[in-house]
């Protein structure tokens, strides 16, 4: 964080805002307070005395605040807006679509909104997907359902073909709802637009069930995801405690970041071990520790993120988006646990649960529904003010604009030295690292 520079947080704009905003009346009396940041103010990047003291003069790094502006760039009566959802499913996608449409129509008076079908494929002519007119009536109840009414897909598409489509349809604003790969695509689209000297805004609403996009506080759908995951953890715990030598093993989503595993385990506070990608695990040292836990307590519960332990698995190639395909560590660990207990002559009753697709396909919970709506509102405000190549999110509980290049430059991960992992270790009692006790080495 200390390497962050004020220039890294600068937001691109399409031009001067000369049009009086329909929402001007909401903000004319406001100044910055503990609950609101005026459009002329900034949100500091650093939030501790020590971090601020480490700055050597110059402008302090700060985010542009989100929210409505007094003046806007686009004339609402003359523009056309496009919306696309990309990547894997996540709770809240329909909430964001609905929020965008309602904010655009009800408060800005935008009447021409289209949805592109099946991700970025819908913006490429050779794929032959029709566009869908999005009206308040069309999106009225979509937030009650999981998934996305626009469909989605993975894989890169040619930004030149996408911008051709935007030009042909007369699109002035494109909202991209997707994860880091989708935002990299949005960045390429924005750069192609700039190279052609077009005035088209590209604004992202970052979607990642793993919560792995940095600088946005947390991603929508994440709270729903770890809340749903607790159901599987409770089931595994019930199974483990009901039988002698009971072991519950739950694998949760988290390719590179173990946030779902951490938060779900803390929510139930029943897990004995949490294994995540950020903290390497020595399976050979873990297994004797697990046997001892079962011997002492009669049961154990293990929660593992899907990206943990990949060093034990062969490379699986890449998916359509270019992401490295992961081996199934949960299945690998299940086999290793069974083999180890059998070899030690220890009774075991193991139940393995992987609820990944159940989790990502459910509707958003009330908290995420609110968050999705507020993100959608912030995205519309930014776009109407001519901001481009950005994502909306929260920082220190303030809505802010984050440049897409910054949002995709790194990955948000659990810090092994941070307070979240400290809380997990406090709750589970697991060691910082696993070593094989001498008694277990002898027994093995």
N, C-alpha and C positions, 0 to 999 in steps of 0.2 A: 504494500500500500504506500510506503514511503516514496516510491518511485513515481507516484501519480503526479502529473503536471496539470496546471490549469488548462493548458491547450488541449489536453486529452479529453476534456469534458465539454468542449465547445460544440454547439449544435448548428448544423447547416440550415440555412433559410433560403427560401426561393425569392424573397424580395421584401420590400417594405410593406407593412400592413397599413392600408389606407382606408379600409372599409369599416364602418362602425359595426361592432358586433351586436347581434340580437341579444346576447347575454351581458351586454355592457352594464345593465342595471344591477346585475348581481355583484359586480366587483367595484363599482365606483366609490363605495364608502369603506372599502376594506383597506387595511394596511396589514403588515406582517404581525401576526400574533403567535402564541404557542400552538394555535390550531389552524393557522392559515399562513401561506407565504405569498406575498404580493408578487405580481409578475415582474416588477422591477428589482426584486431582491434575488438572492441566491441561497442555496442549501449547501452548507459546508460539507466537504467530504470527510474531514477528520472530526472526531467528537470527544477527544480527550486532551487534557492539558499537555501530556507528554508528546502526543502526536503533533500537536500544533507547535510545540517548542522545537520539534525537530525540523521545522521548515526554516530555510535560510533566506528569509525575505522574499520579495516578489509577491505576485498574486496568489492568494490561497486557493487551492483546488476547490471548486464548488460546482454543483449541478444547477441547471436551469430548472425552476419549479414548474410543475404541471398545473393545469387548471385553465379556466376561461380567460381570454384576453379582452381588453377594451376595444381593440381594433383587430381585424382579421385580414388575411391575404386574399382568400377566395370569395367571390360573390356566390352565396348559396343558391341563388336562383338559376345560375348558369353552369353549374358543374355536374359532373357525373362521377360516381364513386364505385370502386370495386372492392370486394372482400374475398379473401382466399384463406382456407385452412390447410395446413401442411403437416406432414410427419405422422407420428403415432397418435392414438386417441388419448384423451386426457379429460377428466371431469371439468366441465365448465365451458367447453368450446361453444356450445349452443347459447350459453348465457352471454358470451362475448359478442357473438353475431347479433343476437337480439339487442344488446346494449348499444352497439354501434348504430344499428338501424333506427332505434327509437331516439337516440340523441341527435342523429343527423336530421331526422324528419321533424320531430316534435319541437326541438329548440333552435335548429338552424334553418329549417325550411327546405332542406335538400330533398328533392323528389325523385331523383334518378339514381338508384342504387342497384348494382348487380352483384351476384355471387358467382364465382368461378368454380366449376365442378372439379372434384378430384385433385386438389392441390394445384401445383404449378402446371401440371398437364393441361388443366383447363384454360390456360393462357397461351397454349401453343396450338396453332391451327391444325397441324397434321394429326393431332389426337382426336379431333372431331367432337369435342364436348360442347354442348350448348351452355350459354350463360343463363342464370336464373334471376328474374326480377325479384328483388327483396323489398317488401312493403311491410308496414306495421302489422297488417292482417296475416301476412305469410309467417311472421316470426312470433306471433302472439303467444303460443304455448310451447315453443321449442325448448325453452329452458327447463321443462319438466322431464326431458329425456337426455340420456347419455349420448355419446358419439357426436357427430356433426352432420347437420342436414345438408351441408355442401359436399360431403365426402372428402377424402384426403388421399394422399399418395406420398411415396418416398421417391427420391432420385432427383438428380440435377436436370434442369432444362436450360436451353440456350437463352440467355438474357436478351439477346437481340430479337429473337422471335417473340419473347414476352412483351418487350417494349413496342414491337410492331403491333401486337394485339391491343395494347393500351392506346396507341395512336389511332388505330382503326375504329375503336369504340369510343374515342373521345374521353377516356378516363383521365380525371385530374388528380384523384387521390386513390392510392392503393393501400388497403390495410392488410397486413400479413399476420396471421395468427399461427405461430409455429415455434419450434425449438431452435437450437443453435445452428443446425444445418439449414433450416428455413431462413434464419436471419442472415446467414452468409449469402444465401440466394437473394434475399432482399437487398443486401449491400451491393451485389453485382448488378441487380436491376437498377438501383439508384445511380450507380456509376455509369451505366449505359445511358440512362436518362440525361445525366449531366453532360456526357460526351456529345449527345445530340442537341444539347441546349434546349431541352424541353422543360416546361414548368409543371412537373408532376411530382406530388409529394408521396413518399413511401414511408409509412409508419408501421412499426411492429408492435404487436401485443405478445410478449414472450410467453410461450407455453412449454413447460417441461415438467412432467410428473416427478422427475428425479430432483427437481429444485437445483439444477446445476448451472443455471445462467447467473453470472455474477452481477453485482451492483444493482440488483432490483429488489432487495429485501427478501422476498420469497415469491415463488411463481404461483399462479392460480391453479387450483386443482390439487395442490400439494396437501393441504389440510384434509380434504376429502379422501385423498389416497391413503394417508397414514391412518386416518380414522377407520377406513374400511379394512385396512390391514390388521387392525387390532382384533377384528373378529376371528381371523385365522390364528392369531397368537393365542387368544383365549381358548379356542377349540383345541389347539395343540397342547396347551397347558392342562386342560381338563383330561385329555387322553393320557398325557404323561403321568399325571397324579393318580390315575385310576388303576394302574397296573404295576406290578413289581418290575423294577428295571425300566421304568417308562422314560422314553426320550422323545420329546417333540422337536421336530426340525422344520422350520418355516423359512422358505426362500422368498424374499420380496424384491421388487424392482429397485434398480440402482446400479446402472452400468459402471459408472465411474465415481459416483457420489452416494454415500450411504445414509442420506438424510431420512428416507422413509423408514429404513431399518431402525435408526436411532430413535426417531420420534415415536414410532409405533411401540417399540420396546419400552420407552419411558412412559407412554400412556397407560400400558398395562402393568408395568413394574413387576412382571413375572419372569422375565428372561434371565437365564444364568450366564449366557454368552451372547454377544452381538459381534458378528464378523463383517467387516466392511472393506471396500477396495483401498481406502486410504491407509489402513493399518495392516501391514503384511501379517499373514498367519502361517505359522509352522505347524502343519497338520500333524506331523509326527510327534510334536510336543503337546499339541492340543488334546489328542486322543487320551493319553493317560490322565490328563487333568479332568477330562469329561468323565472317565470311568470312576475316578475318585469322588467327583461330585455326586454321581449316581449312588455310589456305595455309601456315602455319608448321609445323603438326603432322601434316597429312594427314587429320585427322578431328576430330570434336568430338561431345560428348554433352551434351544439354540435358535437364534434368529440370524439369518445370513442374507446379505445383499448379493444380487446376482453377479456383480462384477468382482466379488472377492475371490481370492485363490486362483486367479487365472494362470498363474505360473505353473500350476499342476495340470493344466489342460492343453491339448494341442491347439494350434492356431486354426481358426475356422473360416478364414477369408474375410470378405466384407459384404455388407448389405447394399441395397440399391442406392442408399445415400452416401456410401463410401465409409460408413462406420465399421470398425472391426467387429465381426460377429463373435459373440462370446460362447465359450464352452459352458456346459451346464454344471456349475460348481455344486449346486444343491444335490444333484444326483450323485456326483462324484463323492461328496462328503457323506451322503447316506451309505454308500457302499463301504467306504473306509471305516465308518463307525460300526457297522454291522460286522465287518471282518475283524476289527480290533477286539470288540467285545467277545466274539466267538473264540478267537485265538486265546484270549485271557480266561476263557471258561466262565464268563460273567453273563448272567441272564440279561436280556434286553428285549423290550417291546417298543419298537420305534415307529412313529407315525410321521410321515413326510407330507407337507402341504405347500403347494405353490399357487397362490391366488392371483398371479400377475394380471391376467386378462380380465378377471372379475373386477379387479380394482380400477383399471383404467377406463372401463366402459360404463361406470355408474354415473348418474346425474350428480351435479355439484351439491354439496351440503349448504345450509343457509349462509355460513360464513363465506365460503367461496363464491356463492351467488352474489353476495354484496360486493366482494372484491372484484369479481369479473365486471360487474356493472360500472364500478368506479374506474377500473382500468379502461374500459370502453369509452367512458366519458372523457377521461384524460387523453386518450388517443385521438378522439374527434377534435378536442380543443387544440391539440398540437397541430394536427393536419390543417385545420381551418386557418390557423395562424401562419401557414406556409412553412412549418418545420418539416424537415425530411431526413431520411437516413438515421432514424432514431427508434428506440423502444421506450415504452412507458413502464414505470415501476415505482417502487417506494424505496426511499433511503432514509433511515432514522425516522420512519413512520411519516415521511413527507412524500407526496407524489412528485416525481421528477422525470426529466427527459435524459435518457442515456444514449450517447452516440452508438450506433450499431457496431462500428469497428471496435469500440471498447468492450461491448457486450459479448463479442465472439472471440476476443483475443485470449481469454483464459477460461477456466472452468471453475465454478463454485463447488468446493468440496469441504467435507468435514475436516476441520483442523485437528490433528492428533494432539496438539498442545492447547486447544481451545476449550472453552467452558462447556460446550455441548458434549464432547467426548468425555470430559471430566465427569459430567452428570451421568453419562451412560456407565462409566466404570464404577461410580458410586452406587448406582442402582443394581448393577449385576454382581459386583464384587470380583469381576474378572481381573487378572493381572495385566500389567502393561504389555508384557510379552509372555509367551508360553515356554516353559522349560520343563524337561522331564524330571520329576522328583526321583531321588535314588531308590526309594522303596518301589516305585512303579517300574523303574528300569529293571529292577531285580525280578519283579513279578512278571513283567513282559518277557 
